[in-house]
Amino acid sequence: MTQSGNPNGIILFAHGSRDPLWHKPMEAVAERIRQRAPDTVVGSAYLELSTPDLATAMHAMPLAGVRNVTVVPLFLGVGKHAREDLPVLVDGLRQQYPDIHIALAPAVSEDPRLIQMLAEIALTS
């Protein structure tokens, strides 16, 4: 919760796939966040081939009383989607929701903790 009593929001953003099993890791991350931070409103959004899209996931945030949202790109590679497409989408949301602070986190692949964890998994496989 923020100091104002409003919950924080996180939108996990991924590419998307027609295969319903592809979504399981993203939903597992969302569930882990809910377990660790029950007062945080968590949603998932997908760029293409899946629902909900980012606009739909964002629409739920103010309805839940959220005033601070962080969009977390769950991309392992920082390609065009993470560098170009996503910032444009987030800027559009900022214009649509001027009363909500919307932060865009770096792609998870830029976090040295994830790189270390992936190396450990590879070494112990």
C-alpha positions in Angstrom: 0.0 0.0 0.0 1.1 3.5 -0.6 1.0 6.2 2.1 -2.4 7.3 0.8 -3.9 3.9 1.5 -4.2 3.0 -2.2 -2.7 -0.2 -3.3 0.2 -0.3 -5.7 -0.2 -2.0 -9.1 2.1 -4.2 -11.2 1.4 -5.2 -14.7 3.6 -8.0 -16.0 4.0 -7.5 -19.7 5.0 -10.3 -22.1 5.0 -11.0 -25.8 2.1 -13.4 -25.9 1.3 -16.7 -27.7 -1.6 -18.6 -29.0 -0.5 -21.6 -26.9 -2.3 -21.4 -23.6 0.5 -23.3 -21.8 2.9 -20.4 -22.8 1.1 -18.2 -20.2 1.7 -20.4 -17.2 5.1 -18.9 -16.3 3.7 -15.4 -16.4 0.8 -16.4 -14.3 3.1 -18.1 -11.8 5.1 -14.9 -11.4 1.8 -13.0 -10.8 0.7 -15.5 -8.2 4.1 -15.3 -6.4 3.8 -11.5 -6.3 0.3 -11.8 -4.8 1.6 -14.2 -2.2 4.5 -12.0 -1.2 2.6 -8.7 -1.4 -1.2 -9.3 -1.0 -2.0 -5.6 -1.0 -0.5 -5.2 -4.5 -2.9 -5.4 -7.5 -1.2 -7.6 -10.1 -2.2 -8.1 -13.7 -0.7 -9.6 -16.8 -0.8 -8.1 -20.3 0.4 -9.3 -23.6 1.7 -7.5 -26.7 0.0 -9.8 -29.2 -1.6 -13.1 -29.8 -3.0 -13.2 -26.2 -5.3 -11.3 -23.9 -5.6 -9.1 -22.1 -3.6 -6.4 -23.9 -1.9 -3.6 -21.9 -4.8 -1.1 -22.2 -7.2 -3.7 -20.8 -4.9 -4.6 -17.9 -4.4 -0.9 -17.1 -8.1 -0.2 -17.2 -8.5 -2.5 -14.1 -6.0 -0.6 -12.0 -7.9 2.6 -11.2 -11.0 0.5 -10.7 -9.1 -1.2 -7.9 -8.0 2.1 -6.4 -4.5 1.9 -7.7 -2.6 5.3 -8.2 0.9 3.9 -8.8 1.5 1.3 -11.5 4.7 -0.3 -12.6 4.8 -2.1 -15.9 7.4 -4.9 -15.8 8.5 -6.3 -19.2 9.1 -10.0 -18.8 11.4 -10.1 -21.9 14.6 -12.1 -21.9 15.8 -10.2 -24.9 15.7 -6.4 -25.2 14.5 -6.2 -28.8 12.3 -3.8 -30.7 9.3 -4.6 -28.6 11.0 -3.6 -25.3 13.0 -0.7 -26.7 10.4 0.9 -29.0 6.9 -0.6 -28.9 6.4 -0.8 -25.1 7.5 2.8 -24.3 5.0 4.1 -26.9 2.2 2.1 -25.3 3.1 3.3 -21.8 3.2 6.9 -23.0 -0.3 6.5 -24.4 -1.5 5.1 -21.0 0.1 8.1 -19.2 -1.9 10.4 -21.4 -5.1 8.4 -20.9 -4.6 8.2 -17.1 -2.9 11.5 -16.1 -3.8 11.0 -12.4 -2.0 7.7 -12.1 1.8 7.4 -11.9 2.9 4.8 -14.5 6.5 3.6 -14.3 8.1 1.4 -16.9 10.7 -0.9 -15.4 13.6 -2.2 -17.4 13.2 -5.6 -19.1 13.9 -8.4 -16.6 16.9 -9.5 -18.7 18.7 -6.3 -17.7 18.6 -7.3 -14.1 21.9 -8.9 -13.0 20.1 -11.1 -10.5 18.2 -12.8 -13.3 21.4 -13.3 -15.3 23.0 -14.9 -12.2 20.0 -17.1 -11.6 19.9 -18.3 -15.2 23.7 -19.1 -15.1 23.2 -21.1 -11.9 20.3 -23.0 -13.5 22.5 -23.8 -16.5 25.4 -24.9 -14.4 23.3 -27.2 -12.2 21.2 -28.8 -15.0 
